[in-house]
Amino acid sequence: MNKTKIALILSSLLFGAYGCQSTTGSQPETSGESEEQASIAIPDFESDSFFNNVQASHAKSEKVTGVGVTSGDTALKVTFDAVSEANKFKYWPNVKFFPEGGMWNWNNKGSLKVDVTNPSDKPATFIFKIVDNVGQMGAATNQLNYAVTIPANSTENVEMLFNGGKRGLDGYWDGQNINLRKLAELQVFVQGPMDEQTIILDNLQLVDATGDFISAEEQVVEAGPIPTLKSITSFESGEKHFVSDRSVSTTIEKVKSDGGLGLQVKFKADNAYPNITFMPSRPWDWSQEGNFNLAFDIENPTNDPIQMFVRVDQAENKNWGGTADGVKDSMSNYVTLLPNETSTYYMSLSQLEGHIVSGMRSEPPKKAYSAQAISYGWGETSLDLSNIVSIQLYLQNPTKDATIVVDSIRLVPNLDADTTRYEGLVDQYGQFTGSDWDEKVHNDEELRASGKAALEHLGKAELMSDRSKFGGWNAGPRLEATGFFRTEKLDGKWTLVDPEGYPFFMTGLANIRMDDTVTITGADFDNPETKQGRQIASPLRESMFTWLPEYDDELAVNYDYAGYVHSGALKKGEVFSFYRANLMRKYDTSQKEAMEIWRDVTLDRMQDWGFTTLGNWIDPMFFGTERVAYEAHGWIMGEHKRISTGNDYWGPIHDPFDPEFKQSTRAMAEGLAKQVEKDDPWLLGIFVDNEISWGNVMNEANHYGLIVNALSYDAKESPAKAAFSTYLKEKYTTINALNQAWGTTQVNSWEEFDKSFDYRSSLKPGMKRDYSDMLTMLADKYFSTVDAELERVLPNHMYLGARFADWGVTPEIAKGAAKYVDVMSYNLYANDLNDSKKAHFRKWLAELDKPSIIGEFHFGSTDTGLFHGGIVNVANQTERAKMYTHYMQSVVDNPYFVGAHWFQYLDSPATGRAWDGENYNIGFVTIADEPYVELIEAAKQFNANLYNNRFQ
């Protein structure tokens, strides 16, 4: 354990004694703010309120102009006090920034960047820290630290990666469990021994995350005042007020307040810690009061915000011979009382309890009471509720007198642990019970009426008039017909060509299957196959359903079992498909027959809506139906080696240099060949894998992370490392030549290099050049292997690539792919294809000159009973329709793109899909198979003019 880590561990123990709490905020909390509602705003170096609320300890902060200003007009200058050897474990000079209400929600951000200027003639070393709400309690794994050194008289743009601790990057420690949805503090500090030093901060920015780290704004329901579980005192006449004579530097008197009497408390600034202490003759015993918060109804009648501290002791005060000292046997919290306002302020006496894991990406509406949370500061994280000895309200080092009126002290329900909003969440159709909307189904009769209408039109759908048999443009030029889909350039634009030789543009919906319709019920079994040993593994999940079928019910056939869950309330368990059950109800028949009808109705819809293909991840029942072109998808599984980028959202990538990888790829290809007809002209092509974590160009660590990690492996255990070592030996011959090219001195021999080259600092120019070459080698090996195996068993069909996520592709990987795929595929969740930030791959489209497609995009809302609008949110169903047209137009306008698929055909379950909790409104149809008319009409209109739009 290094010195820095030791220092921080000690600091968590000493903060209470030395008054350098890492959690003392200066901004108000808002109880209505959920984790999803928390602010994404960042410190603004142009804002007066920002400078006024910076909190410095053993440091001086000031607004400056001139030197150090890199953006706008002003910057923040911080001068840290010198720290002697004797004081190095006593205090840490620092400045702290806090959210302006609630917490920061940086869940979809991957890093922060800030310009740092060192105006002195010596290097400046300091540490950035971000802390979440649990980290405030002292949990090191919830505090991420990053140490930085800026050379003398220089300015550098510093980037702090939010997963730097997990990845073991140089300068980072802790933060393995940091919750980016609930960040409570950003701090810059130094640790001694250290001379006085100065830095200037400016231009703080957040960088988007890599991966599907999308959070939604949680819906809230205004609920008024918090109900009372138990009144402690309301200061009415004849009632115990519990005010102790231990109160210091305060003047106390009863005054009239709203609805009765209150206790006016005047804090005097002549004492560092003026306080009012409430203390019963015998300790309060609240152990039988259930799950509660301690609450205070307080008025701040002044024109100034008041920083109030609340200390609760579970033992006698140390000053009176006990053990409670503000840290031990004490819990200390803080809150800002807003000027000229009366509010309820509440706190938990058991900070580590009440954290709910629902298994949903976004939560149902939460009650928003007229109250503000009191934030945990330091000391005990859980108190003995049977022995609450005293409560203090106090100020810390006030600069002037302050007055408050305490109207009551009471116990209220634990707002953070309230699970009532999950109870009876969805009805028998899987729909939210708390609201109504146009597409909602209310009874079986409505479903059957919808089913009857669908059956009456079954088989009557017709192709649009300008479509060929396969969906191509029959009014366009007739190109060479090969009997299979292919690509060609037409008038400077890439196009697909259908089997009859007509130009073809790919539109459609992905994920037309049942796999993602299942949701976790909360039950599990000792033996899932026989359903023996059933138990409720998640009571919270079980409480969500007003109805699930008994096991002897005909709809019970829609139960299944998930042996592995990527993320959620459980790691495995029973699942149920409301969508399949609704199809059985809709067509009043067995599951088997309902699925056959669903297949034919879906094909009718695709033709009627004007789509030219079925998107990726369709049920194999659609293969060979000869009505709409389709794609097949292959996953490469197997026991071959993997490589980590250090930022693996879905998991480490394949090691294509492992001979076993070829066998895994062959098994994938041969498995596909058994599912589809080798010479099926309706099979447009094959996707293989999806959103692999190849890396990205957002920063150096992400760009070269694959190579950094691969080189850290032992060549005897890693085929990729062995291949890279061979390449470097052939290029440099001697280890001295490698050291010189890479600017290193740490590698003594090739044997040592083969064992491990674990270098995680900033890369030298020579390293970047070679790392770039090795990325190209990696891509070349992967894509050539996949291409060869597909060509061997399915030679007539196009290879459609690996579906690059915008957060998971680099220029080297794209170039490696372009040599072997027939069509490049990208998944892009953005407003359109012209989003320069997310669609960064546009930079190399001309250089690669390959036909390309968008494999996934969507827009969602929260106006139809789902709690999350997907990766790109819009206001309502009307906006979903408008944005579909807008996005598709940007694809049609691009000469390199030959199509795009919307993800997905149907909405996610409201209670979250079993795999990872997605509960998105992203379907063209609801969980009850009801169409979203506005979205469908927009798609039909766009598709009707598709080919004229593209080619004329």
SELONU-220893 format. One record per residue (C-alpha): x, y, z. Coordinates in steps of 0.05 Angstrom, whole numbers, plus 5000, padded with zeros to 4 digits. Layout:
BEGIN
XYZ...
END
This chain:
BEGIN
500050005000503050664979503851285021497951644988493151085004495551055076494651805082487551775057485651215103488351605161484752225136478051885141479451755214482152445229477252895191472452945250477853165298481253665253475353985219477353815148471253405130471253175058463753225056461753895083457654195027454754875018448954744972441754554988439153854979432453734947428553124968424853084903431352974867432252234852438651944826435952024755433752734768440352954796443853514760448853384706451354104712458754214726462554774760462155394716468355824719464456414692459156404746459256844807455256334846460655814831466156254860461856434920460655714938467555424929469655154996477055185015480554875074487855045089487655375021485656024988481256074927480056694885477256904817482657134769483357404699489357374653494356814665490856134670484456344635483655864577476255964564471656554577473957124621475556834690478756234723479655964793486456074827487855614885493755684933494755084978498055195046504654865060504354215099509954025146512353325159509153355227502353535198502253085137496952635168493153195202490453595145490053615070489554305038483654284990478154624951471354294942465654384894458554134906452454044863447554624863441954204892441453454899447353074869450953064803448652514756454552384710452151684694453051744619459752104625466451754622471252294646472253024663477253484631479954134661485454614641490654674697495955214697502055194742504555924744510555764789517655554773516854874807512554274788505754254821502953584846495753524868489953034868482953044838477552674877470352514861465852234916458951924914453751904969456651264998463751524991461552105036460951585091468351415084467850815036474350854997471650444939466551004928471851554925476051594862482851944866487452164810494252464823497052964772503653344765503953974722510854224701513154914721510355504682505755084638498454934624495854234611489053944597488053414650483152854639480552434697477551774674471851544718474050814710481450964719481550614787478249994760483149974702489250044746491850654708497751024736495951574785489051284802486750914864480150684894473550854862471850134843464550224865463650964849456351114832456351644778448951754787449952014857456152444859456352904919463053244913468953434868475253604906482353814889487353714945494653624962498053185014504253335053509653435065508953985013511154695002505855214987503755144915498855484867494855244808489555564764483455164741479055324682474655024627471954414663468253954615465053264617466552734564461252234543461951534570463550924528457950424533450550424547450850834611444451194599440151434656433251744651429752294687425551954740418252154743415852444808409052534839408053144885405952864952405853474997408353455069411752825096407152435141409052345214410551665243412051925313412352625342418452755387416453465404412754045373414354545428407054655446405354875517405854305567409753875519416953655533421754045491428153665512432554285507438854155548442854645589448854385550446754845493452355345479452256065454444856055437438756445459432456025460425156225467418355985444414956385389408656325348409655915285405155635231399755245266402255345337408755475375415855385353422755455384426656065362434155945366439156505359446356265346451756735367458056825327462456895389463456145391466355675339460755165350454455495377449154965387442454755414442454065446436153645454436953105507431752685544432652465616433251755590435651595519430351545465428750845444426450845371428350125356421049925347418950495302420350135237424050435177424251185191428051835181429252355235426153005212426153735233421154265211425354895209424355615186430156055165427156755174433557105152435857345084441956895085442856145074445055795138449755205138446754765192450154155223446353595257449853125306446352525337449852135393448651425415452851505478454452035530458352635504465852575514465953255548461452965602465452325612462551915555465251665488461452065436466152565405462952765339465952165303465851565350458751405375456352015335453452145267454652835239450653105180449653775146444554165106443554875079437355225105434855665049433456405065426356605082423655905075420455385120421654655103422353955130429453695134430452945142436252465154437351725160440451435224442650825185446251075124448050405093440850155092435350285042439250224977434249914929436149484869429849424827432749104765430149674721434150184682429250724704424550724763417050844770414551524793417151714862413452114914416452804918415153084987416053805008422653655043430153685036435153135053440453255106446952975078451352495115457852815137462252375180462351915240458251285250454251055190449050695232446750855303443750435359436450645353434950395423439750885455439451585423442552015477442352715445441353135383445153765368443754305317449854735309453755205265461055145249465455775253459756265238461856955215455557285241449557125286444056695256436856545275432355955261425555715285424754975298417454795292417854055309422253445313419152795289420152115257417752045185417851465135424651295106424051645039430151325008427750625025420550715005418550104963411050254959411850544890413849854864407749494893402649304840406749654787403949284726397248974709395748294679398048554611404748804636402549534632403850074684397850124731399050854750396851204686392951144622394651264549391651164480394850494466393450184534389349544535384249494591381148804582381448164542375648394498379848974472385548504457381048004421377948564380384848784358386648074342380247974301381948594259388948344247386347664224381447984176387148334140392047744145395547624079392648244045398748694052401848913986408649173967409249913952408350053878415550213863418249583895421048963863419648273889425448333938423949053957428649403909427050013866423449733805423150423773430650503777436250283731436949523722443849323744447248643739443048103771446947563807441147223843443647483910444448153945450848533930453549253930455249743875456450483865450950843827452051563806457251663861452951353916453750663945447650233938445549533952443149133892437548623900437847923869434148173807438948743796434749323824437849863869436049703941436150114006435749764072430349994122427249584177426349414250431249004292429948494347423448194321423647614369421347394438428047334473427748044502420448034522421647664587422348004655424747744723419047534769423047514833422446764842428046244838428645494846433444994876432144594813429745044756428044454710423044144758421344794794422844464860425144874919421645514897423346134937422346884930429347124917427147854908420848054946421348734913420848424844415147974865411248574892411248914823406048444792398648484805398047834767402347254745399246594723398845984768403145424741397045034718394345644679394645584603398646244602403945934647407245674584410246374580414646264641421946114628428446114667434546574660440846224683444946864678443147604683447948134660445548654710439448694754436248524821438047794813443547414778438746874755431546684764424646564736422347014679415647144646413547424578407447864581408147994506407347244489401647184539398247784506398847464437395346844464389847274492389547694428388447094383384946664436389246064421395345654442402245944445404545544384398845794340399346494368406646524348405046294277399746834271404547344300409747154248404847264190401947904220408948174230410748034157404348384135406148984178413249024150410549034079404849504094409549984131414349984073420449674105425149324057428348844108427548514175433048794219438248424259436247914313429947634284426846984305429146414260421746284244422546864194428046514156425546244089418846594090420446924023416647564036421648064065429248054059432947904123439747834157442547284200446847404261452546994291455647034359462746764366462946364429468045844452473945744498479046154461483046694498480447404507483548094513481048644558481049374539480349554612473649854592469649244573462249414573459648744546466048364563473248264538474248184463476547564426483947404419483947254344491147014347489046414388488445814341482245624380479046264356478745984286475145374312470245814350468946224288467945594246462945334296459145994291459045984215457045254210451545374261448745934218449245504155444645004189439445534204438945864136438745594065445545664033442545943968436746333997436446973955432447324010438347284058441647964049447747824092450647634159452548044220457647744267458247974340455748644365458649264399465348954416469649394461474949544410476550214442475150924419478651574405475851974463482451924499489151574496487351054548481150834510484550874442490350404459487450034518487049374480494549394466496349654535492849054567495248544516502448754527501648664602500147924591505047354591506647134519506346414542499046514562496747024510497146884435495947624421501847814465506147294430504247574362505748284383512348084414514347744349512448364309516648814354522648344354522548334278522049094275527149274328531548654335534648884401531249084466535549714467532649934401525649834428527250234491530050794449524050814402519150794460523051264506523350754562528850474605524949964644525549354597531948964607530948384558526148074509524847534560522548054610518348384557515047724539513447604612509848264619510348984596505449314642505950054623499850484640502551184639501951694584504551384519510651634483510151804408513951174388509350744430503151054397505750894327507050174344500750094385496850354325500149834281498449284330491149504332491149424256494248734263488948534312483248774268486248444207486747774242479647804270476048034207480047594159478546984202471047134204470747294130474246644111469546214152463246554126465846504055467145764065459945584084455646174059459446433998453546783965451847254022454947894045458947984108455748584143461148714195461248724271456249284286461149794315458350214372460050954367463750854433467350224408471350344345477950654326480750844258485450244260479849754274475450054220481050014169482349294188474949124179474149484113479049004078474448414091467148614102462348754045458649284085460949674146455949694203455450214259450450284316449251024327444551294380444352044364439652554335442252404266448252174226451152874226452552874301459953034297461252824369458152124367458751974293466252084294467051514244464651984190471752244187474151604153468151454109471351754047478051424060475050734069469950844013465650264035458050184035455650264106449350174147446650384215445049754254441450094312438150764328431750964364427851504399423451394459418951764508415651654575408451834558405951124548407050794615414450644609419450984654425251054606425351364537431350964512438251204494435551824459429552124494424352584463418152914492412452474465410052014410409352584361416652754371418652024362415352044294418752694274425652454296424951804258424052194194429652674212434652124227432951704166433652314121440752414146442351694128439151744059443052394045449752064059452851743996456451204036450450944073445850424044440850334100439050364174435249934223431150194282432149834348427149524363420349254339416949234406417449604473421549324530417749044590415749614638419149214694425549144653427948594606431148034644438048094613439648794638433449164661432149574598425049844604424950304544419350584502422950424437418049984400413550074340408549664381407049614455407749024503400548854483402448874409398649524397401649964342404250664356400350994300404151654294410951314289408350804239405151334195411651724194415551104173410450924120410751614090418351624090418750924060413751094006418451623979424851253998427751113929425951773897428852113958435351713953436651703878433152303847
END
